[in-house]
Amino acid sequence: MKKMMILPIALMLGACTQTTTIGTPDKNLKAVEAKGVSQADGLISAIKPVLMQSLKADPTGASGMTACANAAMPLTDEYNKQLPSDSKVRRTALKYRNPANKPDDKDIEVMNKIIASKNFAPMVVEMNDSYRVYKPLPMAQPCMACHGDIKTMNKHTREKIKEYYPKDLATGFKPGEFRGVVVSEIKK
């Protein structure tokens, strides 16, 4: 009988000691959220000027496609090298363009929650060994050149999309719609 009681007590104590948080969990999550949003904003700030410059030079979006295809992933990699060793930032979407940005199951779950809530506020998700801070991205007007209605899109832009991303899923958006997220992963 004593042995039967020891196991449940040991399990309860083990459960109590597995989670360690400095301060209150709310304060910790707010700090994680602030760090994650700052890192997501940093990635956006690294990529956006390249795209905006190419769209300014060629409003059709064709040169923007080339710039994005050639620069977005290298800029993301370079940005990640500048982050602390506990952090990594990436982009993903339900309707992704680059297969390297394909979402995992947790990403899909979170993005569907964001869409259902119609709230584009950042979301913090606790994983086993890390936190993920999801910063939603609404579709902005300049992005419509490459992500809008494929039927009305510039012919050269459509051709560039097919050239660089033959399995593209990232068209058909309207301004203000949910486009995707920047995810900041921060180790515990």
Secondary structure, 3 states (H helix, E strand, C coil): CHHHHHHHHHHHHHHHHHCCCCCCHHHHHHHHHHHHHHHHHHHHHHHHHHHHHHHHHCCCCHHHHHHHHHHHHHHHHHHHHHCCCCEEEEEECCCCCCHHHCCCHHHHHHHHHHHHHCCCCCEEEECCCEEEEEEEEECCHHHHHHHCCCCCCCHHHHHHHHHHCCCCCCCCCCCCCEEEEEEEEEEC
